[in-house]
Amino acid sequence: MKILVTGGSRGIGKSIVDRFLSLGHEVYFPTRDEIDLSCDIVLPDTEFDVIINNAGINPIAAFDQVDHDMVMKINYFSPRSIIEQCLPYMISKKFGRIINIGSIWIDLAKQNRSAYSASKNALHSITMSLTAEYANYNILSNTVSPGFIGTDLTFKNNTDEELETIVSGIPIGRLGTPDEISKLVYFLAIDNTFICGQNIVVDGGYLCSVN
């Protein structure tokens, strides 16, 4: 299959790209220079069987200090534009898989995460709307929402002490790995034939421990 992955150069995105490539798929994972999510996007190629909207930003700042417009542009409006441009091909083929990478902050609130949470909630709303409108074309859309995964972004946004506190609150007792996310993404893209419209949380039970 032909796969589009945004944010495929590191962390979860790289793990997703590596998994699809290793299993024989054609994968397009543009660099920031090739597709700048902070600007209006015109894709050079729109004929993809699978779209994985993984790229995003998570600035840690108070509600009145964060650039909400930029966060929404990169995390919501640009993924929406990518989907809009690729939908006609999927409709014509009567096949498509759209996977939006969300976050546990869809379901939780935390200081200094207002813009990020809002953008990921908006992205999941697209997942649900696409399901209602296009599942009859065999276009299945889902959100995968990682919890605390051992990526550069997680280590950047949390001190060692904060990470210790986080891990102590995860029932499974550790951070997740990018590979664990990419396995699920691969299943939803390639093997899944009925799951759609869902926000699948992959967090080692963290939500259970805080609710």
N, C-alpha and C positions, 0 to 999 in steps of 0.2 A: 504494500500500500504506500501511498504518497502522504507524508506527514509534514505538517508545519508546527514547529515548536518555537515559541518566543522565549527569550531568556535562557538559551540553551548552552551558555558558555561555562556555567559553574553551578555547584549545589544541586538542588533538585532537578533543575532543567538539564544539566549535563548528564545526570544519571538517566533521565528519560531519553535523551538523545542517544546515549551509548547503548541502552537496552534495545531501542528500535533498530539501530544500525547493526548491532550484533545478531539480530534475528532476521536480517535480510531486507529491511524496509528502506525505501527512499526517504531521506529526512532532509528537510530544509530548515536550518536553524540560523536565521540571519543575525548578524552582529548589530550593535547599536548604530554603526555607520550606515548599514544597509537599510535598516528599518528603525527610525527614531520615533519611539512611542510618544514622545513629548510634542510631536508635530502631526499634522494631518498626513495620513498614510494612504499611499496608492500602491497596492501590491503589484509587482511585476508579473506574478503568476497567481492565479486564483483557483487552479484546479487541484484541490487537495481533498483526499478522502477523510483525513483526520486533522483537526485543529486543536492544538494544546496551548491555551493562553496561560503561560507560566510567568512571564516577566512582570515585575511590579516593583514598587518602592514602598518603603515603610519608614518615613521620617518620624522620629520620636520628638514630638513638640506639643506644647499646650494648644488647646482648641483655638485660642485667639492669636497664635503665633505660627501655626503650620499653614503652608500654601495648599489649601483645600483644592483649588482649581487644578494645580499641577498633579496632585495625587489622583484626582478623579480622571484627569486626562490620560495618565499612564495606566492606571489600574482598571479603568472602566471604559472610557470613551474609545480608546485605541483598540482594545480587544473587541468591543462592539463593532467597530469599523471593519476589523479583519473578518469577523463573522459575516457581516453584511455583504462583503465583497466575495466571499467564498460560497455563500448559500445558493446562488443560482446554479452553480456546478453540481452541488450536492443534490439539489432538487431534481435536476435533469437526470442524474444517475440513480435517483431514489436510494441513495445511501450516503451516510455521513455520520461522523462521530465528533462531537465537540466537548472538550474537557476543559473547564475553567478551574484554575488553581485558586482556591479560596483561602480561608484561614479559620482557626478557632475563634478569631476576633469577630467573626460573623455572629457568634452566639454569646460572646463575652464582652464586657466592657473593661477597659483599663485606662488609667491615666496616660495622657499623651498619645493615644492611639485613635483619636476621633476620626481623622480623615481616612486612615487606613481601614478602620472598621466600616465606615460608610461606603467606601469604594468597593470593598469585598462583598458587602451586602447587596450593593447595586449589581455587581457582577453575577451573583447567584440569582438575582431576580431575572436576569437574561436567560440563565439556564432553565428556569421554570417556564418562562414565556416561550422559549424555543421549543420546549417539550410540548406545550399546549398547542402550538401552531404547526409544528413540523414533524412530530413523531410519526404521523401517518405517511410521511415520505421515507421512513426508516432512517431518519436523522435523530440520533439519540444523544442528548446533552446531559452532562452531569458536572457537578462541582466536587472537587476533591479538596478537602480542607485539612491541611497538616496542622498538627500541634507543634510542639517544640522539637525541631529536627536539628541534628548536628551539622549546621551549615555555617559558612562565614557570617551570614546575616544574623543568625542567632547569637553567635559569639560577639559580634559587634554591638548588638543592641542590649546585651545583658552582661553585668559584671560577674566575676567568679562567684561572689556571694549570692547574687540573684540566681545564677544557674544552679547552685546548690539547693536553694529554696525551691526552685522550679522542679528539679528532679525529685526532691522529697515529696512533692505533691503529685507525682505521676505514679499511679498504682503499679505499673510495670517496672518502675524503678530506674529508668534511664531515658535519655533522649532517643528519638527515632532516628532512622538513617534515610538518606536520600533514596537508597535502593528500595526501601520498604514502600516509599511513595511511588517510585517508578514501576514497581510490580503491579500495583493497583491501576495506575494509569494505563499500562499496557493491556491489562485485562479489559478495562472499559473500552479501549480503542479497538481491540482486535477480537476478543472472545465474547464480549457482551452482546446480547441480542434483545434484552428486555428491560434492563435497568435504565431509567431515564427520569430526569427532573429532580434528582436527589442531591443533597449535600452530604457527602460521605466524609465523616470526620475520622482522621487517622492521628490519634493523640495519645495512645498508650493508656487511655482511661482518664486523662486529665480532667475532662469536663465532668466526669462522674465524681471526682474528688472535690470539685469546687461548688457543685450544685447541692 
